[in-house]
Amino acid sequence: AQDLLDQLAEMMENLQMAEGQGNQGPGEQAMEGLADTLREQQGLSDETFSDLQEQFGEDGQQGEQGQGEQQGSQGQPGQRGGQQGQPGEQGDQGDQEQGDQGGQGAQTGQQGERGQSGPDGSGQQPSEGEGRGSGSDPAQGLAERQRALRERLNEQSRNLPGAGTPGGQDAREALDRAGRAMDGAEQALRDQDYAGALDRQAEALEALREGMRDLAEQLAQDQAQQDGRQGQANGRAQRESQRDPLGRDAGAAGRIGTDEELLQGEDVYRRARELLDEIRRRSAEQERPEIELEYLKRLLDQF
């Protein structure tokens, strides 16, 4: 995994050196904007997962407490029924034992809570309602942030460069899929369905990465074509004036825009994509150690 990270970092550094001369163009600005969106979506997904863990913890505590109360309340009819089966002992004795069993099955505070909940005396419904109420504010806050991120992605998709090119079209389709997944995540959060929200957010992250790869490849092709035309023009202008005593072109290896440089530029993007795919493949292998899976996940978050 470390070797993959080193190679990928080197590829990205080479790209920045190749494209970082002068002011940023629309392509570089679009890539940076999508990278920010990807990081924020990952952060939102992490917070959703954290809230899901908290919800499971609260539900587990409430389930154990409710089970104890239910066992206590079920013991009362059993004792009462048993007493009814004995001739002549259905009166005060059954009531007395019911009170004894009630005292053993539930604490005084829980009985008071059941008394306030309604005539059926059940304390489970209010406990679950209170749990959902306490979690509603975080869920709604996450939903609002998801909606804002979706709106930003819409704006980025409208301003995406590469219109009319295959790579640009592929990138837009991937971003559209990411947007639909974000819509699903927002609705799931509003319904407090954290598990469903996490599934949709994972789909959004994958579609975002795919869209960025498609856009990067298209930008590389565009840059290669532009540099090729410029290199050819510069080459023709210099060919007649820059020759060594034997009539050969001087400085051919260092000339900007040569075919060798163009091929290296395209290979950089291709190699970067291969490295990302390899990291994704390894991160999907659940039999790998947990520490390695966590490390691979952090690598994907960076790119």
C-alpha positions as CSV (number, residue, x, y, z in Angstrom):
1,A,0.0,0.0,0.0
2,Q,2.9,2.4,0.8
3,D,4.4,1.7,-2.6
4,L,1.1,2.5,-4.3
5,L,0.9,5.7,-2.3
6,D,4.4,6.8,-3.2
7,Q,3.8,6.1,-6.9
8,L,0.5,7.9,-6.9
9,A,1.9,10.9,-5.1
10,E,4.8,11.0,-7.6
11,M,2.3,10.9,-10.5
12,M,0.3,13.7,-9.0
13,E,3.4,15.8,-8.4
14,N,4.5,15.4,-12.0
15,L,1.0,16.5,-13.1
16,Q,1.2,19.6,-11.0
17,M,4.6,20.4,-12.3
18,A,3.5,19.9,-15.9
19,E,0.3,21.9,-15.5
20,G,1.2,24.3,-12.8
21,Q,3.0,26.9,-14.9
22,G,1.1,30.1,-15.1
23,N,-2.4,30.8,-13.8
24,Q,-4.9,28.0,-13.3
25,G,-7.2,27.3,-16.1
26,P,-10.9,26.1,-16.0
27,G,-9.9,22.5,-15.9
28,E,-7.6,22.8,-12.9
29,Q,-10.1,25.0,-11.0
30,A,-12.8,22.4,-11.7
31,M,-10.6,19.6,-10.4
32,E,-9.8,21.5,-7.2
33,G,-13.5,22.3,-6.6
34,L,-14.5,18.6,-7.1
35,A,-11.7,17.5,-4.8
36,D,-13.1,19.8,-2.1
37,T,-16.6,18.4,-2.6
38,L,-15.2,14.9,-2.4
39,R,-13.5,15.7,0.9
40,E,-16.6,17.3,2.4
41,Q,-18.8,14.3,1.3
42,Q,-16.3,11.9,2.9
43,G,-16.4,14.0,6.1
44,L,-20.2,14.0,6.0
45,S,-20.2,10.2,5.6
46,D,-17.9,9.8,8.6
47,E,-20.2,11.9,10.8
48,T,-23.2,9.9,9.6
49,F,-21.4,6.7,10.5
50,S,-20.6,8.1,14.0
51,D,-24.3,9.0,14.5
52,L,-25.3,5.5,13.4
53,Q,-23.0,4.0,16.1
54,E,-24.5,6.3,18.7
55,Q,-28.0,5.3,17.6
56,F,-27.1,1.6,17.9
57,G,-25.7,2.2,21.4
58,E,-28.8,4.0,22.6
59,D,-31.1,1.4,21.0
60,G,-29.2,-1.3,22.8
61,Q,-29.5,0.3,26.1
62,Q,-33.2,1.0,25.7
63,G,-33.8,-2.6,24.5
64,E,-32.1,-4.0,27.6
65,Q,-34.1,-1.7,29.9
66,G,-37.3,-2.3,28.1
67,Q,-36.8,-6.1,28.2
68,G,-36.3,-6.0,32.0
69,E,-39.5,-4.0,32.4
70,Q,-41.4,-6.3,30.1
71,Q,-40.2,-9.4,32.0
72,G,-41.3,-7.7,35.2
73,S,-44.7,-6.8,33.8
74,Q,-45.2,-10.3,32.3
75,G,-44.4,-11.9,35.6
76,Q,-47.4,-10.2,37.2
77,P,-50.1,-11.8,35.0
78,G,-48.4,-15.2,35.4
79,Q,-48.4,-15.0,39.1
80,R,-52.0,-13.7,39.1
81,G,-53.1,-16.5,36.7
82,G,-51.4,-19.1,38.9
83,Q,-53.2,-17.8,42.0
84,Q,-56.5,-17.9,40.1
85,G,-56.0,-21.6,39.5
86,Q,-56.0,-22.2,43.2
87,P,-59.5,-22.5,44.8
88,G,-60.4,-19.8,47.2
89,E,-57.2,-17.8,46.8
90,Q,-58.1,-15.3,44.0
91,G,-58.7,-12.3,46.2
92,D,-56.3,-10.5,48.5
93,Q,-53.6,-13.1,48.2
94,G,-53.3,-12.6,44.4
95,D,-53.3,-8.9,44.7
96,Q,-50.6,-9.0,47.3
97,E,-48.4,-11.3,45.2
98,Q,-49.0,-9.1,42.2
99,G,-47.7,-6.2,44.2
100,D,-44.7,-8.2,45.3
101,Q,-43.9,-9.3,41.8
102,G,-44.4,-5.8,40.4
103,G,-41.9,-4.5,43.0
104,Q,-39.4,-7.1,42.0
105,G,-39.9,-6.6,38.2
106,A,-39.5,-2.9,37.9
107,Q,-38.0,-0.1,39.9
108,T,-40.1,2.7,41.5
109,G,-38.9,5.3,39.0
110,Q,-39.8,3.1,36.1
111,Q,-43.3,2.5,37.5
112,G,-43.8,6.2,37.8
113,E,-42.6,6.7,34.2
114,R,-45.1,4.0,33.0
115,G,-47.8,5.8,35.0
116,Q,-47.2,9.0,33.1
117,S,-47.0,7.3,29.7
118,G,-50.7,6.3,29.5
119,P,-53.4,4.0,30.7
120,D,-51.7,0.9,29.4
121,G,-48.8,1.4,31.7
122,S,-46.1,0.6,29.1
123,G,-42.9,2.5,29.4
124,Q,-41.2,1.3,26.1
125,Q,-43.0,3.6,23.6
126,P,-42.0,6.9,25.3
127,S,-38.4,5.7,25.6
128,E,-38.1,5.0,21.9
129,G,-39.8,8.3,21.1
130,E,-37.5,10.2,23.3
131,G,-34.5,8.4,21.6
132,R,-35.7,9.4,18.2
133,G,-36.5,12.9,19.3
134,S,-32.9,13.4,20.6
135,G,-31.4,12.1,17.4
136,S,-33.7,14.1,15.1
137,D,-31.7,17.4,15.3
138,P,-28.3,15.8,14.3
139,A,-30.0,13.9,11.5
140,Q,-31.7,17.1,10.2
141,G,-28.5,19.0,10.4
142,L,-26.7,16.4,8.4
143,A,-29.5,16.4,5.9
144,E,-29.2,20.2,5.4
145,R,-25.5,19.9,4.9
146,Q,-26.1,17.1,2.4
147,R,-28.5,19.3,0.5
148,A,-26.0,22.2,0.4
149,L,-23.3,19.9,-1.0
150,R,-25.7,18.6,-3.6
151,E,-26.4,22.2,-4.7
152,R,-22.7,22.9,-5.0
153,L,-22.2,19.8,-7.1
154,N,-25.0,21.0,-9.4
155,E,-23.2,24.3,-9.9
156,Q,-19.9,22.5,-10.5
157,S,-21.4,20.2,-13.1
158,R,-23.0,23.1,-15.0
159,N,-19.6,24.8,-15.2
160,L,-17.6,21.6,-16.0
161,P,-15.2,22.1,-18.9
162,G,-14.8,19.6,-21.7
163,A,-18.3,20.1,-23.1
164,G,-18.8,18.1,-26.3
165,T,-15.9,15.7,-25.6
166,P,-16.3,12.1,-24.7
167,G,-14.4,12.5,-21.4
168,G,-16.3,15.6,-20.5
169,Q,-19.6,13.8,-21.2
170,D,-18.6,10.8,-19.1
171,A,-17.6,13.1,-16.2
172,R,-21.0,14.9,-16.3
173,E,-22.8,11.6,-16.2
174,A,-20.8,10.4,-13.3
175,L,-21.5,13.7,-11.4
176,D,-25.2,13.3,-12.2
177,R,-25.1,9.9,-10.6
178,A,-23.3,11.4,-7.6
179,G,-26.0,14.1,-7.3
180,R,-28.8,11.5,-7.4
181,A,-27.1,9.5,-4.7
182,M,-26.8,12.7,-2.6
183,D,-30.5,13.3,-3.0
184,G,-31.2,9.8,-1.7
185,A,-28.8,10.3,1.2
186,E,-30.5,13.6,2.2
187,Q,-33.9,11.9,2.2
188,A,-32.6,9.0,4.2
189,L,-31.2,11.4,6.8
190,R,-34.5,13.2,7.1
191,D,-36.1,9.8,7.8
192,Q,-33.3,9.1,10.3
193,D,-32.3,6.1,8.2
194,Y,-28.6,6.3,8.9
195,A,-27.7,3.0,7.3
196,G,-29.6,3.9,4.1
197,A,-27.9,7.3,4.1
198,L,-24.4,5.7,4.4
199,D,-25.2,3.5,1.4
200,R,-26.2,6.5,-0.7
201,Q,-23.2,8.5,0.4
202,A,-20.9,5.7,-0.6
203,E,-22.4,5.7,-4.0
204,A,-21.9,9.4,-4.2
205,L,-18.3,9.1,-3.3
206,E,-17.6,6.4,-5.9
207,A,-19.4,8.5,-8.6
208,L,-17.5,11.6,-7.7
209,R,-14.1,9.8,-8.0
210,E,-15.2,8.3,-11.3
211,G,-16.2,11.8,-12.6
212,M,-12.8,13.2,-11.5
213,R,-10.9,10.5,-13.3
214,D,-12.9,11.0,-16.5
215,L,-12.3,14.8,-16.3
216,A,-8.6,14.3,-15.6
217,E,-8.2,12.1,-18.6
218,Q,-10.0,14.6,-20.8
219,L,-7.9,17.4,-19.5
220,A,-4.7,15.5,-20.2
221,Q,-5.8,14.8,-23.8
222,D,-6.7,18.5,-24.3
223,Q,-3.4,19.6,-22.8
224,A,-1.5,17.2,-25.0
225,Q,-3.2,18.4,-28.1
226,Q,-2.6,22.0,-27.2
227,D,1.0,21.4,-26.3
228,G,1.5,19.4,-29.5
229,R,0.3,22.2,-31.7
230,Q,2.4,24.7,-29.9
231,G,5.4,22.4,-30.0
232,Q,5.1,21.8,-33.7
233,A,4.9,25.6,-34.4
234,N,7.9,26.3,-32.2
235,G,9.8,23.4,-33.7
236,R,9.3,24.7,-37.2
237,A,10.4,28.1,-36.2
238,Q,13.5,26.9,-34.5
239,R,14.5,24.1,-36.8
240,E,16.0,26.4,-39.4
241,S,17.9,28.6,-36.9
242,Q,19.1,26.1,-34.3
243,R,21.3,23.5,-35.9
244,D,24.7,22.1,-34.9
245,P,27.7,22.2,-37.3
246,L,26.5,18.9,-38.7
247,G,23.1,20.2,-39.6
248,R,21.3,18.4,-36.8
249,D,18.7,19.9,-34.5
250,A,20.2,21.2,-31.3
251,G,18.5,20.6,-27.9
252,A,15.8,18.2,-29.3
253,A,15.6,16.3,-26.0
254,G,14.8,19.4,-24.0
255,R,12.4,21.0,-26.4
256,I,9.0,21.8,-24.9
257,G,6.1,19.9,-26.6
258,T,8.0,17.1,-28.1
259,D,6.3,13.8,-28.8
260,E,8.2,12.1,-25.9
261,E,6.9,14.7,-23.4
262,L,3.4,14.3,-24.7
263,L,3.4,10.6,-24.3
264,Q,4.8,10.9,-20.8
265,G,2.0,13.3,-19.9
266,E,-0.7,10.9,-21.0
267,D,1.1,8.0,-19.3
268,V,1.0,9.9,-16.1
269,Y,-2.8,10.1,-16.0
270,R,-3.1,6.5,-17.1
271,R,-0.7,5.3,-14.5
272,A,-2.5,7.3,-11.8
273,R,-5.8,5.7,-12.7
274,E,-4.3,2.3,-12.6
275,L,-2.9,3.0,-9.1
276,L,-6.2,4.2,-7.9
277,D,-8.0,1.2,-9.2
278,E,-5.4,-1.1,-7.5
279,I,-5.9,0.7,-4.2
280,R,-9.7,0.4,-4.5
281,R,-9.4,-3.3,-5.4
282,R,-7.3,-4.0,-2.3
283,S,-9.5,-2.0,0.0
284,A,-12.5,-4.2,-1.1
285,E,-10.7,-7.4,0.1
286,Q,-12.1,-7.8,3.5
287,E,-9.8,-10.6,4.4
288,R,-6.9,-8.1,4.7
289,P,-5.9,-6.9,8.2
290,E,-8.1,-4.1,9.5
291,I,-5.2,-1.7,9.9
292,E,-4.3,-2.2,6.2
293,L,-7.9,-1.6,5.2
294,E,-8.1,1.6,7.2
295,Y,-4.8,2.7,5.6
296,L,-6.1,2.0,2.1
297,K,-9.3,3.9,2.9
298,R,-7.3,6.9,3.9
299,L,-5.4,6.7,0.6
300,L,-8.7,6.8,-1.3
301,D,-9.9,9.8,0.7
302,Q,-6.8,11.8,-0.4
303,F,-7.4,11.1,-4.1
